[in-house]
Structures are given as C-alpha cells and as structure tokens.
Amino acid sequence: MLHEIGVTAGPAAITTDYGQRGEFRNFYYNTGFGIGLQHYMNFVYTGNNYQTNYFKDFFRIRTELDYFHSLQNHYGPISYQNDPRGEMLRAMHGEVNIFEFGTQLEWHFTQIREFLIFSERFSPYVTAGVHAVYYIPDAYSDLGPLDSPKVLFPAFQDGVNLDSGFTYNLLFGGGTRYRLGRNSDLVAEIKWQYYGNDYIEGLDVQGPQNQSNDWNIWLNFGYIHYLNF
C-alpha cells in the first residue's frame, strides 16, 4: 500500500443566504478561501505486485481536513435601493469559518500503475465523499443590534442563529494530477459541497426564495508527496 500526503489551497465560493440568488456580484465578492490537508492510500503494490484488479488500478481512498473562511455581504437589486430595506441589507455583514473532516473515493481515468511509472503524465479523476462539518457563523449590522426590527431585514426575522454547530456535507468533484517527480505530483481540482443545514452563515431566509441549503464551490491547487514509494 502506498501512502501519500498533500496540501491544497484556493478560492472557495460559499453560497449562503447573503445576497440575491443569481446575482454575480454576490457570488464573486463573497468568495473566500480554503486550505486542505490530505492523506491518500492507493493499493497498486498490495499483495502480489503483479496481480491487478480494477479497484487497485483505478481507485484511491482519501482522507481530508479542510478549513474555509469567507466574509459575507448582501448584493442584489433590493440592497441597491435608497430606502430602509436597502439600507438594512447594505449595513449587514457576516463571517463564516468552517472546519471539515471526512473521506472521499477517487476514480482515476488512467491506470494508477501507469501514472506512477511516467507512462502517463496526467491522471484525471472524479471524486465523491462525505465530510463532518463544524461551522462558526457571525453577523452584525452597522445600524445596531440584529434583534431590532428596525435593523434586521424582514425576511430574516426569526431566521438568525449565530450559534456554532455540527452538520455534514456531501461532495462531488473532479480534477487531475500531474506527475512532477518520482515522489511528487501537482494537483488541480474543483469540488461542489452541499451542507446538511442552512445555518452555515447563521441565516435562514423565511420565504419561498430559499430553495436550498448552503453550498460551496472550491477551486484548489496543491502538491502531493509519496511517503513510501
């Protein structure tokens, strides 16, 4: 069994109840960052090194610890209006910190054995998994305490919970490795992560416009080192 460790980092677009759905500025300006530490196992050289099977040839098991951070603000048509409702949204700011730990299964398009001996320089893959999540939300308003109806936007009345908590996410993604050296690879990856509740940032819009829980798109780049190859 081969063990590998890696580190990745990159922008993370954490999509929450801040801003209007579909507003590009909301997606762009609320993008934060993520950093991850990974441990991989591949099974190419377990048992009889010359005996192959499909799992050994194409799959890796991956364990990962991630951290995400994002500052959140409201962008959208209502927040641009010069009226009390627009002022409430413009004055409200949030912050989210997320810690995750979990496992994923990677399926590589090319044989891992061929990649290791440089027959292939690129190894594209898809991945899926589940993570345990601990989130720490925060929010405040320039107008005063958020428990005041003159400060908090009406859609968020009875929808603010700034307590830290635990949940999970389901993730799907894809990427590719590049064979850099005998004991090292470069990696580029994009992942979509769907959280198990809607309070990752501390808000839950009370209305039909709230169609899904919070989610995250993470584009990351990194370095992987082989420990025993």
Residue pairs with C-beta under 8 A, 6 or more apart in sequence:
1 41
1 42
1 43
1 45
1 46
2 40
2 41
2 42
2 43
2 44
2 45
2 226
2 227
2 228
2 229
3 39
3 40
3 41
3 226
3 227
3 228
4 38
4 39
4 40
4 41
4 42
4 185
4 224
4 225
4 226
4 227
5 37
5 38
5 39
5 40
5 224
5 225
5 227
6 37
6 38
6 39
6 40
6 187
6 222
6 223
6 224
6 225
7 35
7 36
7 37
7 38
7 222
7 223
8 35
8 36
8 38
8 187
8 189
8 220
8 221
8 222
9 33
9 34
9 35
9 36
9 220
9 221
9 222
10 33
10 34
10 218
10 219
10 220
10 221
11 31
11 32
11 33
11 34
11 218
11 219
12 31
12 32
12 33
12 34
12 68
12 70
12 216
12 217
12 218
12 219
13 27
13 30
13 31
13 32
13 216
13 217
13 218
14 30
14 31
14 32
14 68
14 70
14 72
14 96
14 98
14 200
14 201
14 214
14 215
14 216
15 27
15 30
15 214
15 215
15 216
15 217
16 30
16 72
16 94
16 96
16 200
16 201
16 203
16 214
17 156
17 159
17 198
17 201
17 203
17 204
17 205
17 210
17 214
18 26
18 30
18 72
18 73
18 74
18 92
18 94
18 201
18 203
19 25
19 26
19 27
19 30
19 72
19 73
19 74
19 75
19 76
19 79
20 26
20 74
20 75
20 76
20 77
20 78
20 79
21 209
21 211
23 75
23 76
23 77
25 75
25 76
26 74
26 75
26 76
29 73
29 75
30 70
30 71
30 72
30 73
30 75
31 70
32 68
32 69
32 70
32 71
32 96
33 68
33 69
33 70
34 66
34 67
34 68
34 69
34 216
34 218
34 220
35 66
35 67
36 64
36 65
36 66
36 67
36 220
36 222
37 64
37 65
37 66
38 62
38 63
38 64
38 222
38 224
39 62
39 63
39 64
40 60
40 61
40 62
40 63
40 106
40 224
41 60
41 61
41 62
42 56
42 59
42 60
42 61
42 112
43 55
43 56
43 59
44 56
44 57
44 112
44 113
44 116
46 56
52 113
56 112
57 111
57 112
57 113
58 107
58 108
58 109
58 111
58 112
59 105
59 106
59 107
59 108
60 105
60 106
60 108
60 112
60 125
61 103
61 104
61 105
61 106
62 103
62 104
62 105
62 106
62 127
62 129
63 101
63 102
63 103
63 104
64 100
64 101
64 102
64 103
64 104
64 129
64 131
65 99
65 100
65 101
66 98
66 99
66 100
66 101
66 131
67 97
67 98
67 99
67 100
68 96
68 97
68 98
68 100
68 216
68 218
69 95
69 96
69 97
69 98
70 95
70 96
71 93
71 94
71 95
72 93
72 94
72 95
72 96
72 139
72 201
73 92
73 93
73 94
74 89
74 90
74 92
76 89
78 85
78 86
78 89
79 86
79 89
79 90
80 86
85 153
85 154
87 143
88 141
88 143
88 151
88 152
88 153
89 153
91 141
91 142
91 143
91 151
92 139
92 140
92 141
92 142
92 146
92 152
92 153
93 139
93 140
93 141
93 142
94 137
94 138
94 139
94 140
94 201
94 202
94 203
95 137
95 138
95 139
96 135
96 136
96 137
96 138
96 200
96 201
96 202
97 135
97 136
98 133
98 134
98 135
98 136
98 200
98 216
99 133
99 134
99 135
100 131
100 132
100 133
100 134
100 169
101 131
101 132
102 129
102 130
102 131
102 132
102 169
103 129
103 130
103 131
104 127
104 128
104 129
104 171
105 127
105 128
105 129
106 125
106 126
106 127
107 125
107 126
107 127
108 115
108 123
108 124
108 125
109 123
109 124
109 125
110 120
110 122
110 123
110 124
111 120
112 123
114 120
115 123
115 177
115 179
116 179
116 229
118 179
120 179
121 178
121 179
122 176
122 177
122 178
122 179
123 176
123 177
123 179
123 185
124 174
124 175
124 176
125 174
125 175
125 176
125 177
126 172
126 173
126 174
127 171
127 172
127 173
127 174
127 175
127 189
127 191
128 170
128 171
128 172
128 173
129 170
129 171
130 168
130 169
130 170
130 171
131 168
131 169
131 171
131 193
132 166
132 168
133 166
133 167
133 168
133 169
133 195
133 196
133 200
134 164
134 165
134 166
135 164
135 165
135 166
135 167
135 195
135 199
135 200
136 164
137 161
137 162
137 163
137 164
137 199
137 200
137 201
137 202
137 203
138 162
138 202
139 146
139 160
139 162
139 201
139 202
139 203
140 146
141 151
141 152
143 150
143 151
144 150
144 151
145 151
146 152
146 160
149 157
152 160
155 205
155 206
155 207
155 209
156 203
156 205
156 206
157 206
158 206
159 203
159 204
159 205
159 206
160 202
160 203
160 204
161 199
161 202
161 204
162 202
165 197
165 199
167 195
167 196
167 197
167 200
168 195
168 196
169 193
169 194
169 195
169 196
169 216
170 193
170 194
171 191
171 192
171 193
171 194
172 191
172 192
173 189
173 190
173 191
173 192
173 218
174 189
174 190
175 187
175 188
175 189
175 190
176 187
176 188
176 189
177 185
177 186
177 187
177 224
178 185
178 186
178 187
178 188
179 185
180 186
182 226
182 229
183 225
183 226
183 229
184 223
184 224
184 225
184 226
185 223
185 224
186 221
186 222
186 223
186 224
187 221
187 222
187 223
187 224
188 220
188 221
189 219
189 220
189 221
189 222
190 217
190 218
190 219
190 220
191 216
191 217
191 218
191 220
192 215
192 216
192 217
193 215
193 216
193 217
193 218
194 212
194 213
194 215
195 213
195 214
195 215
195 216
196 213
197 213
197 214
198 204
198 210
198 212
198 213
198 214
199 214
200 213
200 214
201 214
204 210
